[in-house]
């Protein structure tokens, strides 16, 4: 085993995102400290990580150059925050999406952390301003929003606080690249960041199409998975348009009028409640019993698909 990278990565929160982040950093050869307030939760998380890594190695999908045992040995559990933060070079917060809880966590981290450590949040929609204002180490604070699950989907949105130093952004970007993620830099805060704004636009129109009786919930998903999603796995919407004509300007000249006409019919933002929510929910249950088992099975299938896709994307980039 090669020597682990200097300094420790601290993961705050041992839920699904925290576990996945721990695995990502360990795959890059970093020592990882997984912190949570309840010892049993930390123990369960470490057991689950071991199981996942062993299965990934068997299937040939384990990330990094180290074996599963070597990666597992890099991850340790902590229930005392001050102890976990000793010598930390990077902290990735992964607690539930609750502003009050996050403010408490960051206040505690701010008290114990050294002056050079980067403090990062996995939040999906809370702004850096709301979370980091008033912290002594605000210049070291940044949002590093992953996609669920980070181990299989590499995108990370980096969102600075107005007082975040540029060196913090660059160091975080370099670290994410080093562990095999695909970071993007947002130049300023915007509600929902970028991934969720794009995702919500798709969900909103999918809802309206079901609501208006145009298509069934499952067929909407087929349109994405067997249509747009096939291209979007490798190209974004802007380059897709660029390639569908003689460049992006040509695309706008050819299709701009039609696009504006269709967009004008989109209607108001849905309420995301009531009969349509019930209809969509019903469409995705095989039966009304054993719902947790159904979700577990589909999530495992999703993760396996994403793992294979990640491997394919890595191979195509080499060509």
HELIX and SHEET records of a PDB file:
HELIX    1   1 UNK A   16  UNK A   27  1                                  12    
HELIX    2   2 UNK A   39  UNK A   58  1                                  20    
HELIX    3   3 UNK A   68  UNK A   73  1                                   6    
HELIX    4   4 UNK A   81  UNK A   84  1                                   4    
HELIX    5   5 UNK A   99  UNK A  112  1                                  14    
HELIX    6   6 UNK A  128  UNK A  132  1                                   5    
HELIX    7   7 UNK A  138  UNK A  140  5                                   3    
HELIX    8   8 UNK A  166  UNK A  178  1                                  13    
HELIX    9   9 UNK A  195  UNK A  211  1                                  17    
HELIX   10  10 UNK A  217  UNK A  223  1                                   7    
HELIX   11  11 UNK A  224  UNK A  228  3                                   5    
HELIX   12  12 UNK A  229  UNK A  232  1                                   4    
HELIX   13  13 UNK A  237  UNK A  243  1                                   7    
HELIX   14  14 UNK A  248  UNK A  263  1                                  16    
HELIX   15  15 UNK A  275  UNK A  283  1                                   9    
HELIX   16  16 UNK A  291  UNK A  318  1                                  28    
SHEET    1   A 8 UNK A  75  UNK A  78  0                                        
SHEET    2   A 8 UNK A  30  UNK A  35  1                                        
SHEET    3   A 8 UNK A   5  UNK A  12  1                                        
SHEET    4   A 8 UNK A  88  UNK A  93  1                                        
SHEET    5   A 8 UNK A 118  UNK A 121  1                                        
SHEET    6   A 8 UNK A 141  UNK A 146  1                                        
SHEET    7   A 8 UNK A 155  UNK A 160 -1                                        
SHEET    8   A 8 UNK A 182  UNK A 186  1                                        
END                                                                             
